[in-house]
Amino acid sequence: VQLQASGGGSVQAGDSLRLSCAASGSMFVGNAMGWYRQLSGNERELVASVTSGGKSTYADSVNGRFAISRDNAKKMVYLQMDRLEPEDTAVYYCNSFPPYASWGQGTLVTVSS
């Protein structure tokens, strides 16, 4: 199983980014998927999750600003991030929810004020 996250970058507060995650292997099928983030020195936290049927949940800190989605045919998971805040700065990862695959490299999101 391989997970490749992309789409990060350096933006200003209030801007938007869309992250993408390509999942290979069989883990994607029928499993909930999640986006996680980790700031250096902190624990990795769940940002959002989506079931195979499309039901999503969000951390309180991003609820109303982020939207997770998936394309089961393409084995892709997306995270639309709007109204970004400096506190959203982190490396973002995707994995199953709960996570059981090896973590990929992640994609860095930097939000400046």
C-alpha positions as CSV (number, residue, x, y, z in Angstrom):
1,V,0.0,0.0,0.0
2,Q,1.3,3.4,-0.9
3,L,-0.2,6.8,-0.1
4,Q,1.0,9.9,-1.9
5,A,-0.2,13.3,-0.7
6,S,0.2,16.4,-2.8
7,G,-1.1,19.9,-3.2
8,G,0.5,21.7,-0.3
9,G,2.2,25.1,-0.5
10,S,2.8,28.4,1.1
11,V,-0.2,30.7,1.2
12,Q,-1.6,33.7,3.1
13,A,-4.2,33.6,5.8
14,G,-7.6,33.4,4.1
15,D,-6.4,31.6,1.0
16,S,-7.5,28.2,-0.1
17,L,-5.7,25.0,-1.0
18,R,-6.8,21.6,-2.3
19,L,-4.9,18.5,-1.2
20,S,-5.0,15.3,-3.1
21,C,-4.0,11.8,-2.0
22,A,-3.5,8.8,-4.3
23,A,-3.9,5.4,-2.7
24,S,-2.6,2.2,-4.3
25,G,-3.4,-1.3,-3.2
26,S,-6.6,-2.7,-1.8
27,M,-6.8,-0.7,1.4
28,F,-8.9,2.0,-0.2
29,V,-11.8,-0.3,-1.1
30,G,-14.5,-0.2,1.5
31,N,-12.5,1.6,4.1
32,A,-12.9,5.0,5.6
33,M,-10.1,7.4,4.7
34,G,-8.7,10.3,6.7
35,W,-6.6,13.4,6.4
36,Y,-4.2,14.0,9.3
37,R,-1.7,16.7,10.1
38,Q,1.4,17.0,12.2
39,L,3.3,20.1,13.3
40,S,6.9,19.4,14.2
41,G,7.1,18.2,17.7
42,N,3.4,17.6,18.1
43,E,1.4,14.5,17.8
44,R,-0.3,13.7,14.5
45,E,-4.0,14.6,14.6
46,L,-7.0,13.6,12.6
47,V,-8.4,16.5,10.5
48,A,-11.2,14.9,8.6
49,S,-12.5,11.5,7.7
50,V,-14.8,10.1,5.0
51,T,-16.5,6.7,4.9
52,S,-16.6,4.6,1.7
53,G,-20.1,5.9,1.3
54,G,-19.1,9.5,1.6
55,K,-20.1,10.4,5.1
56,S,-17.6,12.9,6.5
57,T,-16.5,14.1,10.0
58,Y,-14.3,17.0,10.9
59,A,-12.1,18.2,13.8
60,D,-13.7,21.2,15.5
61,S,-10.8,23.4,14.5
62,V,-11.5,22.9,10.8
63,N,-15.3,22.3,10.7
64,G,-16.9,24.7,8.3
65,R,-13.6,25.5,6.5
66,F,-12.4,22.2,5.2
67,A,-14.2,19.6,3.1
68,I,-13.1,16.0,2.5
69,S,-14.1,14.0,-0.5
70,R,-13.2,10.8,-2.3
71,D,-13.3,9.3,-5.7
72,N,-13.6,5.6,-5.2
73,A,-13.0,4.7,-8.9
74,K,-9.7,6.7,-8.9
75,K,-8.7,5.7,-5.4
76,M,-8.3,9.4,-4.6
77,V,-9.0,11.4,-1.5
78,Y,-9.2,15.2,-1.5
79,L,-9.2,17.9,1.2
80,Q,-10.5,21.3,0.2
81,M,-9.1,23.8,2.6
82,D,-10.7,27.3,2.7
83,R,-10.1,30.3,4.9
84,L,-6.8,29.0,5.9
85,E,-5.3,30.2,9.2
86,P,-1.7,30.2,10.5
87,E,-2.7,27.5,12.9
88,D,-3.3,25.2,10.0
89,T,0.4,25.1,9.2
90,A,1.5,21.5,9.3
91,V,2.5,18.5,7.2
92,Y,-0.7,16.8,6.0
93,Y,-1.0,13.1,5.5
94,C,-3.7,10.7,4.3
95,N,-4.3,7.2,5.6
96,S,-7.1,5.0,6.3
97,F,-9.3,5.8,9.3
98,P,-8.2,4.5,11.7
99,P,-4.7,4.5,10.2
100,Y,-3.0,1.2,9.6
101,A,-0.9,1.7,6.5
102,S,2.6,3.1,6.5
103,W,2.6,6.9,6.5
104,G,3.7,8.5,3.3
105,Q,5.8,11.6,3.1
106,G,3.0,14.0,3.5
107,T,2.6,17.5,2.0
108,L,3.6,20.7,3.7
109,V,1.1,23.5,4.2
110,T,2.4,26.8,5.4
111,V,0.0,29.6,6.2
112,S,1.4,33.0,7.0
113,S,-0.5,35.9,8.6
